[in-house]
C-alpha cells in the first residue's frame, strides 16, 4: 500500500494533443522486505533486500493527452532512504494507456 500525492503540470492551452508532467512523493508499506532481483552485481544473490517494510516512494511521468485518451511513461523509485541497515531500493518502469469515461 502507498500514499503518494501527485502534482500534474499541464499547459494552459489544452486543446488537441497536449503534454503533461507528473511528479509524486510519498510513503509505502511493503508486504515483504526481500524481492527477487536481476541486479547482476558481483555479490548478487538473486534478491533485493529492502531493509524494512516502511519505504519512501518517488515518481515522475511524462504523458500526452488527446480528448479522453492519454499515454504515459512513468518511473518509480522505492527505498528506505538509508533508515535501515539494508537499502537495495527498487526501480519500476511503467507504460500506460488510459481512457476517461
Beta strands, then each sheet from edge to edge (+ up, - down):
strand 1: 2-10
strand 2: 17-29
strand 3: 34-36
strand 4: 47-49
strand 5: 54-66
strand 6: 69-79
strand 7: 90-99
sheet 1: 1+ 2- 5+ 6- 7+
sheet 2: 3+ 4-
end
